[in-house]
């Protein structure tokens, strides 16, 4: 394992989605991170794909940090047992804390929150505030519409170069793991 990546934030849905492959691949990623002693940083919930990643990492002997807010804990997501929980004041603090605790980011299928976290990381890369790698897992083609939008923004002149980003994509969990190991 590369000595550079000791801690990776995983952004993904607090739902399971409609395709069972989403959860299978999330579990594969969590197990890989746990077995390789790469600390997992995630949203803290014991629900959906995020709970799947955390459980698989813990079951594989990994260390997991959950970053959440009181509002999220009280209204939406029960905190995952067995993780080191960090409670912060709000969603922007949550994203900042997850960024600070991580050497890289993995993006799995998810909803608005996942998309928000993804675009924050990409914005930080674009303006030079981050060079941390971003790994996309494009399970069942989930991120293809986003990739098309990204190319469209470039073609319309709103993004200077699509190569300014430290992004590594893969179609399967095994392919993504290979990219992480090669990084």
Secondary structure, DSSP 8 states (H G I E B T S, - for coil): --TT-SEEEEE--SS--S-HHHHHHHHHHHHHHHHTT-EEEE--BSSHHHHHHHHHHHHTT--EEEEEEHHHHHHT--B-TTSEEEEESSHHHHHHHHHHT-SEEEE-S--HHHHHHHHHHHHHHHTTS---EEEEE-GGGTTHHHHHHHHHHHHTTSSS-GGGS-EEEESSHHHHHHHHHH-
